[in-house]
Every structure is written in structure tokens, then in C-alpha cells.
């Protein structure tokens, strides 16, 4: 009798355990990861009365919207933002500190996607991406593509194992890719190069959307039970952000139309219940030169190449004459580490003395050692006072860092996503583990952030 009762109880428990399994949401067949360069919440909201029903308005009303998004590092630019979205971590681990930096071997700027063998590749990115992990978990069966106006956005969002990444050629406006990717990628762009589109033009976002849909249609994405991934980078960048009442209105209304068309065509092809969209911003804006002096706001200019020369003289007086400063770029100063080692100089002591001098420079708010790998970053990072700019006369480069917060959202919409607004702050490095959870794979190999939902 006891054995009989035990069997009944066991069957009852097993039956109850099966209920959650039966109600599990199937993984989406396609994930569309959309990053909009320089998208801003304040502009989204300001122009919202002009939107249609199926673009940004649909995402905001029917998606899970994390209103207070941010990046867990600074400064942010397009490449470092895209890499963070894809890898679920910061430049400290993925090595993409900026769109370009100084190569210590040549002392010349290099792009984050430069590659000696292929010309262009993601090999400078030191960690796996969410699409890489998808490829690994499916033993290569998942289909992964990326489309953007800019090379760095396309290549970094695609990851190391992608089937293809496409961007607009800056010379003739046609689609291009890299020999790093399989031949099928070369064939796809050749078949879609009937017209040319200039980067940053009114039609550039539409061109990105059209090729993205072509990837889905022609490469069989979202057609079987294996999840595929498409990364799309659009732009909300204007030539003059100060003209937001005219130019920015046109940009956001056009962006809304592009997103609406992209969503509809993908849902019609794959099925509304089989695709998940993720949309966020690169979290920065290109800063324009502002005449603060005209309005009597504290301002000034730091000539970083002159500052670097002064630092070299100072270090020479302490440690003996030599060229301790190799070069400077953006707000970073690069030291000759080999020379420092050869002279048996304490690197920590030299950094400390350098900071003591540099913080006395007008317009310098703080000086910190770089938290990144010396292969991709300078040794000293200069933080300017608000309103101050840096000019590098050697590279003819202007650099302005603004600490003001840029508001932007993270939005999930589609398969398995419920409509809700979340006001709790959320960082962008949590997108990758959230996608990983939704498609039941592991997060990228340097991602330690928790999923958002």
C-alpha cells in the first residue's frame, strides 16, 4: 500500500514538473540586433507625434523598454560601443578602446578593424561575441550577418565567426566586404551593387535596411529551428546637431520609417512570433566646436603635443636626457616602455612624476594611468576640465570630451517579450547575456554581467 501511494505521489510530482516544460517559450528563430548610432531619448520623445504606428512607436508600446540605459565605461565612440554590445563587456577585456588608436610599432593611427592579412577583420577584438557563441553552440549551423554604413560597426557587430559583414565603400558608395569572410559574402554584395549610396545621406539607412532584408531572404535566415542572428547599424547622426528643430526632425522621422519598414519585412518573412528585435544606441554624440568664449563660459585649449614635449623635458631632467614620450593621440600620451625598462626606471615612479606635472597644466582636470592594454592605449589619460578642448598639431586633430549624460533606451521587442517599461538603470553590456538567455546559449567569454530579463 505504501509503495502504491509512493508511486501515485511520484507520478503526480512528475506531472507537475512537466507543466513548466510544456509552457517554455521557444527560442526565436532570428535575433535582429539593431544599434542606432547617436540615438537619443530626448529626440525620440520630442519628435514622437510625427511617427507612424509601426516603427519607434510600436517598439516603445509593445516592447520591454529600459528607459535609463548607459555604458559602463567612458569615453564612448561608435566602435567601442558596438564592441560592448556584441561582447557584453568593456574595452578593458575586448580591447576595442576606440574607433582608432596609435599603433606602438609605427606610432601612427590604426583603425580598430585593420588587419595585415585581410585588410579588414575583427581580429583586434580580444573576446568572443554573442554571435560567436551562437556559432559555437550550433557547431557552425547558425547563420550570422551584419550590415552597417561604417566598416567598424559592421565588422565588430558581426564577430569573429560571421558568414559576412557589409559596409558602404567611402569612395564610391557601393557595398563591400572583406576576404576574411566566406566567398558567399563576396557574391552577395556583388549582386546588390547596382546603385551607390553615400554614407550619411538621407537614403543610407534605407540601403542598410534593404541589404539586411536581402541577407534574410537570400541566405535562408530564420527558416529552421536553429536561431540565426542579424546585426544592423543605423544612424541618427546629423551634420549639425545644433539644428535639431529642422535637420534632426527629418532624420528621426526618416529613421522611424526605415525601422517600420525593416520590422514589417522581417516579420512578414520570418513570422512575428519567431523573431526578436533588440534596439539601442551607441550612447554618444559627435561634439561640435562651440564658441564658449562668446558666452563668457570658462573654456580653453590644451595643445597636447606641446604638453607632451614639456613632459619629455621634465622627465629628462629627472632621469637623464632621452625621448621618454613617443607620441600623443586624442587625450592620451604614449611613453617609450622599452626605454624605461632598459634604463631600469621604475614605471610606477615615472607615471607618478608625470601626473604631478600634467595636473598643473591649465585645463587639465585629472590624469590617470590607462586601464587598458598598452597595445591599444596610451600610458596616461588626460581628463580635461569642462569646456576645454585638446588640439594635436602633429596629427592636425581636434578632440573634445563632454561629460554630459546622453539619454537613450534599450528595447526588446518580439518573440517572448512582453510590453513593459523599466525605470531601473541598465547598462549595455547586459544585452548580450540577455540575448544568450533567450536563445539558450552561453554568454560571450568575457561577459560577467547578468541578463536584464
MIZAGU-195701 format. One record per residue (C-alpha): residue number from 1; residue in one letter; chain; z, y, x. Coordinates in pm, whole numbers, always signed. Example, Ala and Ser with C-alpha at 12.3 -4.5 7.8 and 13.67 -1.06 7.14 Angstrom:
<sites>
SITE, 1, A, A, +780, -450, +1230 .
SITE, 2, S, A, +714, -106, +1367 .
</sites>
This chain:
<sites>
SITE, 1, X, A, +0, +0, +0 .
SITE, 2, X, A, +89, +240, +281 .
SITE, 3, X, A, -236, +151, +460 .
SITE, 4, X, A, -429, +220, +136 .
SITE, 5, X, A, -260, +558, +90 .
SITE, 6, X, A, -325, +646, +453 .
SITE, 7, X, A, -695, +570, +408 .
SITE, 8, X, A, -713, +787, +97 .
SITE, 9, X, A, -541, +1074, +276 .
SITE, 10, X, A, -769, +1037, +581 .
SITE, 11, X, A, -1082, +1041, +365 .
SITE, 12, X, A, -952, +1345, +183 .
SITE, 13, X, A, -888, +1530, +509 .
SITE, 14, X, A, -1231, +1437, +645 .
SITE, 15, X, A, -1388, +1555, +324 .
SITE, 16, X, A, -1217, +1890, +357 .
SITE, 17, X, A, -1319, +1918, +721 .
SITE, 18, X, A, -1682, +1872, +620 .
SITE, 19, X, A, -1678, +2172, +389 .
SITE, 20, X, A, -1691, +2440, +662 .
SITE, 21, X, A, -1963, +2244, +843 .
SITE, 22, X, A, -2177, +2248, +528 .
SITE, 23, X, A, -2132, +2626, +492 .
SITE, 24, X, A, -2216, +2711, +854 .
SITE, 25, X, A, -2477, +2986, +876 .
SITE, 26, X, A, -2786, +2851, +1056 .
SITE, 27, X, A, -2877, +3030, +1377 .
SITE, 28, X, A, -3157, +3285, +1335 .
SITE, 29, X, A, -3500, +3166, +1445 .
SITE, 30, X, A, -3569, +3503, +1604 .
SITE, 31, X, A, -3348, +3772, +1755 .
SITE, 32, X, A, -3507, +4118, +1787 .
SITE, 33, X, A, -3306, +4331, +2029 .
SITE, 34, X, A, -3408, +4698, +1986 .
SITE, 35, X, A, -3292, +4966, +2227 .
SITE, 36, X, A, -3387, +5324, +2141 .
SITE, 37, X, A, -3390, +5547, +2447 .
SITE, 38, X, A, -3171, +5856, +2391 .
SITE, 39, X, A, -3099, +5781, +2023 .
SITE, 40, X, A, -2815, +5999, +1890 .
SITE, 41, X, A, -2597, +5953, +1583 .
SITE, 42, X, A, -2580, +6326, +1511 .
SITE, 43, X, A, -2961, +6346, +1493 .
SITE, 44, X, A, -2979, +6025, +1287 .
SITE, 45, X, A, -2744, +6177, +1032 .
SITE, 46, X, A, -2895, +6526, +1035 .
SITE, 47, X, A, -3246, +6403, +953 .
SITE, 48, X, A, -3140, +6120, +718 .
SITE, 49, X, A, -3262, +6297, +397 .
SITE, 50, X, A, -3616, +6270, +537 .
SITE, 51, X, A, -3607, +5892, +594 .
SITE, 52, X, A, -3771, +5625, +381 .
SITE, 53, X, A, -3587, +5330, +232 .
SITE, 54, X, A, -3687, +5060, +480 .
SITE, 55, X, A, -3612, +5198, +828 .
SITE, 56, X, A, -3292, +5352, +962 .
SITE, 57, X, A, -3157, +5390, +609 .
SITE, 58, X, A, -3188, +5015, +547 .
SITE, 59, X, A, -3017, +4931, +877 .
SITE, 60, X, A, -2730, +5170, +805 .
SITE, 61, X, A, -2677, +5050, +446 .
SITE, 62, X, A, -2740, +4676, +483 .
SITE, 63, X, A, -2624, +4611, +837 .
SITE, 64, X, A, -2296, +4587, +1024 .
SITE, 65, X, A, -2268, +4931, +1180 .
SITE, 66, X, A, -2034, +5002, +1469 .
SITE, 67, X, A, -2015, +5379, +1448 .
SITE, 68, X, A, -1828, +5456, +1770 .
SITE, 69, X, A, -2030, +5290, +2046 .
SITE, 70, X, A, -2015, +5371, +2417 .
SITE, 71, X, A, -2098, +5237, +2762 .
SITE, 72, X, A, -1809, +5109, +2979 .
SITE, 73, X, A, -1936, +5295, +3287 .
SITE, 74, X, A, -2082, +5629, +3393 .
SITE, 75, X, A, -2323, +5780, +3462 .
SITE, 76, X, A, -2573, +5600, +3239 .
SITE, 77, X, A, -2951, +5616, +3254 .
SITE, 78, X, A, -3226, +5409, +3094 .
SITE, 79, X, A, -3231, +5121, +3345 .
SITE, 80, X, A, -2854, +5083, +3380 .
SITE, 81, X, A, -2818, +5097, +3000 .
SITE, 82, X, A, -3087, +4835, +2933 .
SITE, 83, X, A, -2941, +4607, +3202 .
SITE, 84, X, A, -2594, +4637, +3050 .
SITE, 85, X, A, -2724, +4546, +2702 .
SITE, 86, X, A, -2906, +4242, +2842 .
SITE, 87, X, A, -2639, +4113, +3080 .
SITE, 88, X, A, -2326, +4202, +2886 .
SITE, 89, X, A, -2169, +4360, +3192 .
SITE, 90, X, A, -2166, +4672, +3409 .
SITE, 91, X, A, -2358, +4774, +3724 .
SITE, 92, X, A, -2063, +4652, +3930 .
SITE, 93, X, A, -2188, +4299, +3858 .
SITE, 94, X, A, -2554, +4327, +3754 .
SITE, 95, X, A, -2642, +4570, +4041 .
SITE, 96, X, A, -2861, +4796, +3826 .
SITE, 97, X, A, -2684, +5124, +3904 .
SITE, 98, X, A, -2976, +5346, +3800 .
SITE, 99, X, A, -3350, +5356, +3739 .
SITE, 100, X, A, -3391, +5409, +4112 .
SITE, 101, X, A, -3177, +5434, +4422 .
SITE, 102, X, A, -3215, +5461, +4801 .
SITE, 103, X, A, -3317, +5153, +4997 .
SITE, 104, X, A, -3089, +5148, +5302 .
SITE, 105, X, A, -3360, +4985, +5515 .
SITE, 106, X, A, -3621, +5257, +5457 .
SITE, 107, X, A, -3393, +5541, +5337 .
SITE, 108, X, A, -3647, +5606, +5062 .
SITE, 109, X, A, -3601, +5582, +4683 .
SITE, 110, X, A, -3696, +5249, +4524 .
SITE, 111, X, A, -3726, +5154, +4159 .
SITE, 112, X, A, -3487, +4904, +4005 .
SITE, 113, X, A, -3781, +4672, +3936 .
SITE, 114, X, A, -3963, +4699, +4270 .
SITE, 115, X, A, -4043, +4364, +4429 .
SITE, 116, X, A, -4214, +4298, +4764 .
SITE, 117, X, A, -4376, +3972, +4647 .
SITE, 118, X, A, -4482, +4052, +4291 .
SITE, 119, X, A, -4482, +4431, +4290 .
SITE, 120, X, A, -4259, +4432, +3981 .
SITE, 121, X, A, -3987, +4186, +3881 .
SITE, 122, X, A, -3625, +4166, +3760 .
SITE, 123, X, A, -3504, +4019, +4091 .
SITE, 124, X, A, -3279, +4315, +4178 .
SITE, 125, X, A, -3071, +4230, +3870 .
SITE, 126, X, A, -2796, +4007, +4008 .
SITE, 127, X, A, -2678, +3828, +3693 .
SITE, 128, X, A, -2825, +3633, +3405 .
SITE, 129, X, A, -2920, +3797, +3075 .
SITE, 130, X, A, -2874, +3678, +2719 .
SITE, 131, X, A, -3242, +3572, +2710 .
SITE, 132, X, A, -3199, +3382, +3039 .
SITE, 133, X, A, -2911, +3187, +2886 .
SITE, 134, X, A, -3127, +3117, +2581 .
SITE, 135, X, A, -3396, +2975, +2808 .
SITE, 136, X, A, -3138, +2763, +2990 .
SITE, 137, X, A, -2977, +2627, +2674 .
SITE, 138, X, A, -3315, +2529, +2525 .
SITE, 139, X, A, -3448, +2388, +2854 .
SITE, 140, X, A, -3722, +2649, +2851 .
SITE, 141, X, A, -3834, +2586, +2491 .
SITE, 142, X, A, -3728, +2930, +2360 .
SITE, 143, X, A, -3998, +3198, +2367 .
SITE, 144, X, A, -3890, +3528, +2524 .
SITE, 145, X, A, -4093, +3850, +2540 .
SITE, 146, X, A, -4021, +4219, +2595 .
SITE, 147, X, A, -4221, +4534, +2517 .
SITE, 148, X, A, -4148, +4895, +2618 .
SITE, 149, X, A, -4319, +5215, +2721 .
SITE, 150, X, A, -4145, +5213, +3058 .
SITE, 151, X, A, -4157, +4940, +3322 .
SITE, 152, X, A, -3785, +4923, +3395 .
SITE, 153, X, A, -3695, +4890, +3026 .
SITE, 154, X, A, -3947, +4611, +2969 .
SITE, 155, X, A, -3863, +4409, +3279 .
SITE, 156, X, A, -3483, +4437, +3271 .
SITE, 157, X, A, -3452, +4361, +2899 .
SITE, 158, X, A, -3681, +4057, +2939 .
SITE, 159, X, A, -3458, +3895, +3201 .
SITE, 160, X, A, -3549, +3659, +3484 .
SITE, 161, X, A, -3687, +3368, +3282 .
SITE, 162, X, A, -3900, +3552, +3024 .
SITE, 163, X, A, -4250, +3448, +2921 .
SITE, 164, X, A, -4367, +3807, +2958 .
SITE, 165, X, A, -4277, +4174, +2979 .
SITE, 166, X, A, -4524, +4450, +2891 .
SITE, 167, X, A, -4527, +4825, +2951 .
SITE, 168, X, A, -4769, +5117, +2946 .
SITE, 169, X, A, -4952, +5197, +3267 .
SITE, 170, X, A, -4868, +5554, +3366 .
SITE, 171, X, A, -5221, +5616, +3497 .
SITE, 172, X, A, -5448, +5503, +3217 .
SITE, 173, X, A, -5213, +5429, +2927 .
SITE, 174, X, A, -5314, +5064, +2891 .
SITE, 175, X, A, -5077, +4770, +2864 .
SITE, 176, X, A, -4982, +4599, +3187 .
SITE, 177, X, A, -4753, +4326, +3316 .
SITE, 178, X, A, -4664, +4161, +3646 .
SITE, 179, X, A, -4791, +3845, +3821 .
SITE, 180, X, A, -4423, +3745, +3817 .
SITE, 181, X, A, -4482, +3621, +3460 .
SITE, 182, X, A, -4698, +3324, +3347 .
SITE, 183, X, A, -5072, +3366, +3305 .
SITE, 184, X, A, -5032, +3365, +2926 .
SITE, 185, X, A, -4873, +3709, +2959 .
SITE, 186, X, A, -5174, +3840, +3151 .
SITE, 187, X, A, -5406, +3706, +2882 .
SITE, 188, X, A, -5206, +3865, +2601 .
SITE, 189, X, A, -5224, +4218, +2744 .
SITE, 190, X, A, -5595, +4182, +2821 .
SITE, 191, X, A, -5664, +4106, +2456 .
SITE, 192, X, A, -5476, +4417, +2344 .
SITE, 193, X, A, -5614, +4677, +2581 .
SITE, 194, X, A, -5891, +4811, +2358 .
SITE, 195, X, A, -5730, +5155, +2346 .
SITE, 196, X, A, -5494, +5354, +2567 .
SITE, 197, X, A, -5169, +5525, +2473 .
SITE, 198, X, A, -4994, +5789, +2679 .
SITE, 199, X, A, -4625, +5736, +2744 .
SITE, 200, X, A, -4409, +5973, +2542 .
SITE, 201, X, A, -4690, +6052, +2298 .
SITE, 202, X, A, -4650, +6054, +1920 .
SITE, 203, X, A, -4819, +5713, +1900 .
SITE, 204, X, A, -4637, +5541, +2188 .
SITE, 205, X, A, -4360, +5391, +1972 .
SITE, 206, X, A, -4618, +5257, +1728 .
SITE, 207, X, A, -4807, +5100, +2018 .
SITE, 208, X, A, -4486, +4927, +2133 .
SITE, 209, X, A, -4422, +4802, +1779 .
SITE, 210, X, A, -4780, +4674, +1740 .
SITE, 211, X, A, -4771, +4473, +2063 .
SITE, 212, X, A, -4425, +4341, +1972 .
SITE, 213, X, A, -4561, +4206, +1643 .
SITE, 214, X, A, -4861, +4064, +1830 .
SITE, 215, X, A, -4621, +3869, +2055 .
SITE, 216, X, A, -4462, +3715, +1747 .
SITE, 217, X, A, -4791, +3637, +1575 .
SITE, 218, X, A, -4991, +3511, +1871 .
SITE, 219, X, A, -4721, +3336, +2075 .
SITE, 220, X, A, -4564, +3148, +1784 .
SITE, 221, X, A, -4223, +3317, +1789 .
SITE, 222, X, A, -3975, +3228, +1514 .
SITE, 223, X, A, -4176, +2934, +1381 .
SITE, 224, X, A, -3942, +2643, +1458 .
SITE, 225, X, A, -3570, +2572, +1471 .
SITE, 226, X, A, -3542, +2690, +1833 .
SITE, 227, X, A, -3428, +3052, +1848 .
SITE, 228, X, A, -3666, +3293, +2021 .
SITE, 229, X, A, -3593, +3644, +2147 .
SITE, 230, X, A, -3794, +3965, +2148 .
SITE, 231, X, A, -3667, +4280, +2321 .
SITE, 232, X, A, -3818, +4611, +2211 .
SITE, 233, X, A, -3750, +4951, +2364 .
SITE, 234, X, A, -3846, +5255, +2158 .
SITE, 235, X, A, -3789, +5620, +2239 .
SITE, 236, X, A, -3620, +5912, +2065 .
SITE, 237, X, A, -3680, +6137, +2363 .
SITE, 238, X, A, -3825, +6482, +2316 .
SITE, 239, X, A, -3984, +6711, +2571 .
SITE, 240, X, A, -3724, +6974, +2487 .
SITE, 241, X, A, -3403, +6852, +2313 .
SITE, 242, X, A, -3309, +7215, +2254 .
SITE, 243, X, A, -3590, +7231, +1996 .
SITE, 244, X, A, -3423, +6975, +1770 .
SITE, 245, X, A, -3497, +7165, +1449 .
SITE, 246, X, A, -3872, +7124, +1499 .
SITE, 247, X, A, -3967, +6865, +1760 .
SITE, 248, X, A, -3666, +6635, +1712 .
SITE, 249, X, A, -3719, +6629, +1337 .
SITE, 250, X, A, -4072, +6500, +1388 .
SITE, 251, X, A, -3953, +6244, +1644 .
SITE, 252, X, A, -3679, +6097, +1422 .
SITE, 253, X, A, -3894, +6084, +1107 .
SITE, 254, X, A, -4170, +5913, +1304 .
SITE, 255, X, A, -3916, +5676, +1463 .
SITE, 256, X, A, -3787, +5585, +1118 .
SITE, 257, X, A, -4141, +5500, +1004 .
SITE, 258, X, A, -4200, +5288, +1315 .
SITE, 259, X, A, -3876, +5093, +1269 .
SITE, 260, X, A, -3951, +5037, +900 .
SITE, 261, X, A, -4297, +4902, +980 .
SITE, 262, X, A, -4165, +4683, +1261 .
SITE, 263, X, A, -3892, +4530, +1043 .
SITE, 264, X, A, -4126, +4464, +749 .
SITE, 265, X, A, -4396, +4297, +957 .
SITE, 266, X, A, -4145, +4075, +1138 .
SITE, 267, X, A, -3960, +3978, +819 .
SITE, 268, X, A, -4289, +3902, +643 .
SITE, 269, X, A, -4393, +3678, +930 .
SITE, 270, X, A, -4068, +3500, +1015 .
SITE, 271, X, A, -3867, +3529, +694 .
SITE, 272, X, A, -3597, +3781, +610 .
SITE, 273, X, A, -3322, +3519, +628 .
SITE, 274, X, A, -3440, +3384, +965 .
SITE, 275, X, A, -3439, +3693, +1184 .
SITE, 276, X, A, -3153, +3904, +1320 .
SITE, 277, X, A, -3209, +4259, +1441 .
SITE, 278, X, A, -2983, +4443, +1685 .
SITE, 279, X, A, -3030, +4815, +1742 .
SITE, 280, X, A, -2851, +5053, +1976 .
SITE, 281, X, A, -2911, +5348, +2208 .
SITE, 282, X, A, -2930, +5392, +2583 .
SITE, 283, X, A, -2638, +5632, +2536 .
SITE, 284, X, A, -2752, +5935, +2735 .
SITE, 285, X, A, -2990, +6230, +2710 .
SITE, 286, X, A, -3204, +6388, +2978 .
SITE, 287, X, A, -3031, +6709, +3068 .
SITE, 288, X, A, -3241, +7023, +3081 .
SITE, 289, X, A, -3174, +7306, +3322 .
SITE, 290, X, A, -2950, +7552, +3139 .
SITE, 291, X, A, -2902, +7914, +3234 .
SITE, 292, X, A, -2522, +7914, +3208 .
SITE, 293, X, A, -2500, +8228, +3416 .
SITE, 294, X, A, -2681, +8425, +3148 .
SITE, 295, X, A, -2398, +8346, +2907 .
SITE, 296, X, A, -2127, +8402, +3171 .
SITE, 297, X, A, -2027, +8033, +3171 .
SITE, 298, X, A, -1895, +7907, +3507 .
SITE, 299, X, A, -2180, +7745, +3698 .
SITE, 300, X, A, -2326, +7699, +4043 .
SITE, 301, X, A, -2540, +7484, +4271 .
SITE, 302, X, A, -2444, +7225, +4532 .
SITE, 303, X, A, -2716, +7173, +4792 .
SITE, 304, X, A, -2628, +6817, +4873 .
SITE, 305, X, A, -2849, +6783, +5183 .
SITE, 306, X, A, -2673, +7085, +5337 .
SITE, 307, X, A, -2337, +6940, +5233 .
SITE, 308, X, A, -2431, +6609, +5398 .
SITE, 309, X, A, -2526, +6791, +5721 .
SITE, 310, X, A, -2192, +6969, +5722 .
SITE, 311, X, A, -2013, +6638, +5671 .
SITE, 312, X, A, -2201, +6486, +5964 .
SITE, 313, X, A, -2092, +6772, +6192 .
SITE, 314, X, A, -1734, +6730, +6075 .
SITE, 315, X, A, -1735, +6354, +6142 .
SITE, 316, X, A, -1900, +6416, +6480 .
SITE, 317, X, A, -1614, +6646, +6578 .
SITE, 318, X, A, -1366, +6370, +6494 .
SITE, 319, X, A, -1539, +6053, +6612 .
SITE, 320, X, A, -1796, +6181, +6859 .
SITE, 321, X, A, -2148, +6314, +6807 .
SITE, 322, X, A, -2380, +6079, +6614 .
SITE, 323, X, A, -2566, +6058, +6285 .
SITE, 324, X, A, -2298, +5919, +6055 .
SITE, 325, X, A, -2472, +6035, +5736 .
SITE, 326, X, A, -2801, +5852, +5684 .
SITE, 327, X, A, -2920, +6028, +5369 .
SITE, 328, X, A, -2817, +6153, +5025 .
SITE, 329, X, A, -2964, +6094, +4680 .
SITE, 330, X, A, -2862, +6211, +4333 .
SITE, 331, X, A, -2486, +6270, +4372 .
SITE, 332, X, A, -2440, +6005, +4641 .
SITE, 333, X, A, -2402, +6020, +5018 .
SITE, 334, X, A, -2507, +5722, +5230 .
SITE, 335, X, A, -2325, +5654, +5558 .
SITE, 336, X, A, -2454, +5453, +5853 .
SITE, 337, X, A, -2234, +5146, +5822 .
SITE, 338, X, A, -2381, +4975, +6128 .
SITE, 339, X, A, -2299, +5276, +6347 .
SITE, 340, X, A, -1947, +5292, +6207 .
SITE, 341, X, A, -1898, +4923, +6284 .
SITE, 342, X, A, -2050, +4950, +6632 .
SITE, 343, X, A, -1812, +5233, +6721 .
SITE, 344, X, A, -1515, +5037, +6584 .
SITE, 345, X, A, -1430, +5322, +6348 .
SITE, 346, X, A, -1208, +5244, +6053 .
SITE, 347, X, A, -1436, +5269, +5748 .
SITE, 348, X, A, -1138, +5344, +5523 .
SITE, 349, X, A, -1021, +5622, +5756 .
SITE, 350, X, A, -1370, +5773, +5772 .
SITE, 351, X, A, -1402, +5769, +5391 .
SITE, 352, X, A, -1064, +5936, +5355 .
SITE, 353, X, A, -1154, +6213, +5600 .
SITE, 354, X, A, -1493, +6261, +5433 .
SITE, 355, X, A, -1327, +6305, +5094 .
SITE, 356, X, A, -1084, +6557, +5237 .
SITE, 357, X, A, -1375, +6775, +5348 .
SITE, 358, X, A, -1603, +6731, +5047 .
SITE, 359, X, A, -1344, +6809, +4781 .
SITE, 360, X, A, -1309, +7154, +4935 .
SITE, 361, X, A, -1677, +7228, +4856 .
SITE, 362, X, A, -1732, +7472, +4571 .
SITE, 363, X, A, -1838, +7292, +4254 .
SITE, 364, X, A, -1705, +6951, +4363 .
SITE, 365, X, A, -1453, +6822, +4113 .
SITE, 366, X, A, -1389, +6486, +4277 .
SITE, 367, X, A, -1522, +6249, +4544 .
SITE, 368, X, A, -1482, +5873, +4511 .
SITE, 369, X, A, -1591, +5569, +4712 .
SITE, 370, X, A, -1874, +5382, +4540 .
SITE, 371, X, A, -1758, +5091, +4320 .
SITE, 372, X, A, -2095, +4921, +4360 .
SITE, 373, X, A, -2268, +4709, +4621 .
SITE, 374, X, A, -2371, +4909, +4931 .
SITE, 375, X, A, -2721, +4762, +4891 .
SITE, 376, X, A, -2778, +4970, +4577 .
SITE, 377, X, A, -2539, +5260, +4608 .
SITE, 378, X, A, -2415, +5531, +4840 .
SITE, 379, X, A, -2073, +5526, +5004 .
SITE, 380, X, A, -1946, +5848, +4848 .
SITE, 381, X, A, -1998, +5962, +4488 .
SITE, 382, X, A, -1967, +6333, +4417 .
SITE, 383, X, A, -1848, +6440, +4074 .
SITE, 384, X, A, -1949, +6797, +4002 .
SITE, 385, X, A, -1749, +7050, +3808 .
SITE, 386, X, A, -1875, +7109, +3451 .
SITE, 387, X, A, -2187, +7326, +3450 .
SITE, 388, X, A, -2271, +7272, +3818 .
SITE, 389, X, A, -2597, +7118, +3939 .
SITE, 390, X, A, -2698, +6932, +4254 .
SITE, 391, X, A, -3022, +7011, +4436 .
SITE, 392, X, A, -3161, +6794, +4714 .
SITE, 393, X, A, -3410, +6999, +4913 .
SITE, 394, X, A, -3523, +6696, +5116 .
SITE, 395, X, A, -3636, +6496, +4812 .
SITE, 396, X, A, -3705, +6808, +4601 .
SITE, 397, X, A, -3474, +6659, +4344 .
SITE, 398, X, A, -3260, +6821, +4077 .
SITE, 399, X, A, -2956, +6636, +3945 .
SITE, 400, X, A, -2727, +6744, +3665 .
SITE, 401, X, A, -2448, +6527, +3530 .
SITE, 402, X, A, -2297, +6612, +3194 .
SITE, 403, X, A, -1969, +6454, +3089 .
SITE, 404, X, A, -2009, +6541, +2720 .
SITE, 405, X, A, -1995, +6240, +2484 .
SITE, 406, X, A, -2324, +6128, +2326 .
SITE, 407, X, A, -2252, +5958, +1989 .
SITE, 408, X, A, -2459, +5652, +1900 .
SITE, 409, X, A, -2422, +5330, +1696 .
SITE, 410, X, A, -2458, +4955, +1744 .
SITE, 411, X, A, -2621, +4797, +1438 .
SITE, 412, X, A, -2665, +4430, +1347 .
SITE, 413, X, A, -2892, +4352, +1051 .
SITE, 414, X, A, -3049, +4040, +902 .
SITE, 415, X, A, -2964, +3671, +922 .
SITE, 416, X, A, -2591, +3606, +883 .
SITE, 417, X, A, -2499, +3975, +888 .
SITE, 418, X, A, -2305, +4145, +609 .
SITE, 419, X, A, -2313, +4513, +519 .
SITE, 420, X, A, -2010, +4694, +657 .
SITE, 421, X, A, -1903, +4999, +855 .
SITE, 422, X, A, -1674, +4952, +1154 .
SITE, 423, X, A, -1499, +5259, +1294 .
SITE, 424, X, A, -1322, +5074, +1576 .
SITE, 425, X, A, -1471, +5177, +1913 .
SITE, 426, X, A, -1718, +4922, +2055 .
SITE, 427, X, A, -1878, +4902, +2398 .
SITE, 428, X, A, -2239, +4798, +2451 .
SITE, 429, X, A, -2151, +4515, +2690 .
SITE, 430, X, A, -2025, +4327, +2383 .
SITE, 431, X, A, -2374, +4300, +2229 .
SITE, 432, X, A, -2482, +4007, +2449 .
SITE, 433, X, A, -2179, +3787, +2372 .
SITE, 434, X, A, -2219, +3871, +2001 .
SITE, 435, X, A, -2579, +3750, +2007 .
SITE, 436, X, A, -2472, +3445, +2208 .
SITE, 437, X, A, -2216, +3357, +1942 .
SITE, 438, X, A, -2473, +3400, +1663 .
SITE, 439, X, A, -2727, +3168, +1828 .
SITE, 440, X, A, -2460, +2932, +1967 .
SITE, 441, X, A, -2522, +2959, +2339 .
SITE, 442, X, A, -2303, +3077, +2624 .
SITE, 443, X, A, -2289, +3444, +2718 .
SITE, 444, X, A, -2453, +3572, +3042 .
SITE, 445, X, A, -2283, +3451, +3359 .
SITE, 446, X, A, -2107, +3781, +3444 .
SITE, 447, X, A, -2015, +3873, +3088 .
SITE, 448, X, A, -1641, +3870, +3022 .
SITE, 449, X, A, -1644, +4082, +2705 .
SITE, 450, X, A, -1554, +3941, +2365 .
SITE, 451, X, A, -1807, +3923, +2080 .
SITE, 452, X, A, -1800, +4203, +1825 .
SITE, 453, X, A, -1806, +3977, +1521 .
</sites>
